[in-house]
């Protein structure tokens, strides 16, 4: 059963034409991207692709979730915290799917505390909640 929002805090709007060989833009005009398949899929690789956008979106959202969790615990996330995200695309028995790997660096934090923040962030992050049980997500503390 889908999870319903208790309250809408924000809604993003985007317009896309041409699919993987097209253009996308947000309604506020801040983001405008040309899309093309990667070279590995027969494209030119000279523009972004949906998997790159997903990697950027998920990792940024996840870092925000880590900051939220840490703030609840009265812990400051180091400014040098970073996430290296990989989104893989491949065939499945039902068409195509993606898999996500994120290497998470929380420097100068106790590893046990850092892992707790990651685990709890995975429970509150909107991307994690949207993908839970649907795709493979591997989170590793570097």
N, C-alpha and C positions, 0 to 999 in steps of 0.2 A: 504494500500500500504506500503510495507517495506521501512524503512528509509535506504538510501544508505550512506555509509561513504564518507565524502569529501576527506579524506586522511587516509591511514592506518598507525598508529603510532607503532603498535606492534601486532604480531600474536602469540598466544600460540598454541602449538601442543602437543597432548596427544595420547597415544595408550592404548586401553583397550581391555582386553580379559575376557571372562566369565561372563560379565554383573554384576549383583548384587553379584555374588559369584565368583569374579575374581580378576584381578589385573589391575592397571592403572599406567602409568608413563608418565612424560613429556619428550619431545625430548632432553632437556638439562640434564636429569638425576637427577635434583634437587628434584623432587617430585616422590616418588614411594610409592604406597599404595596398601594394600590388602583390598579387598571389601567383605563385608558379610552383609546380611540382619540383621536388629535389632532383638532382641529377640521377640519383639511384633509382628513381621512378620514371626516368625518361624526360624529365623537364630540364630547363636551362639552369635551375638552381640560382638564378640571379635575382630572386625576390624571396620573400618569406613564404612559409607554408603553414597550414593549420596546426601541425604538430609543434612547430616552433612557438606559435602563439599560445598553444595549450601549456607548453613547458614554462613559458614566461608567466602566464596567468596563474597556474597552479603554484609555482614556487613563490611568487610574490604574495599570493593569498596565504600560503602556508607559513611564510615568515611573519605575516601579520597575525596569524593565529598563535604562533609561538610568543609573540610580544604580548598578546592578550592574556594567554595562560600565565606567562611570567609575571605580568603586572598583578594578576589575581593573587600570586604567591609573594608579592612584594620583592621580586627579583628583577634586576635590570638586565636586559639582553645586551651583550656587548655590541658596540657599533660595528664591529668587524664581522658580525654574524653573516653567513652567506649560505646559499643553497645552489648546488650545481644540479640542474634537472635535465633528465633525458626522457624523451617520449618516443617510444618505438611504435611503428605501424606495421601490421602484418595481417595475413589472412587467418580467418577462424572458420569453424564449421558453419557459422551463420553470416559470413561475408568478410568484413574487416574489423579489426579491433586495435586498441592501443594498450601499451604497458608503460608504466611510469617508474623511474628510479630517481630518487633524490638523495644526494650526498649532502649532509647538513653539518656545517661547521659552527660550533658555539665555543669559540676560544675563551680560555680563562675561566670556564665554568666547570665545576665538578662533574665528571662523566655521569654519575648517577642522577644528579639534578638535571643535567642536559637531556638525558634519555627520558626522564619523567616529563619534561616540557614537550619533547617531541611526541611522546605517546599521547599526552593530553591534547596537544594541538591537533593531532590526527582525528580526535573525536569531535572537535569543534569547527575545524576548517570546512567551509562550504564546498570546496572542490573534493575534499576527502569524503564528505557526506554524500555528495552527488555520485561519486564513483564507487563507493564501498560495495563490495560484492559483485561489481560489474567488470572490473579490470584488475590486473595485478598491479599493486603499488608496493614498491620496496623503498623503505626509508632507512638510511644508515647514518649513524653519527660518525663523522670523520675524526 
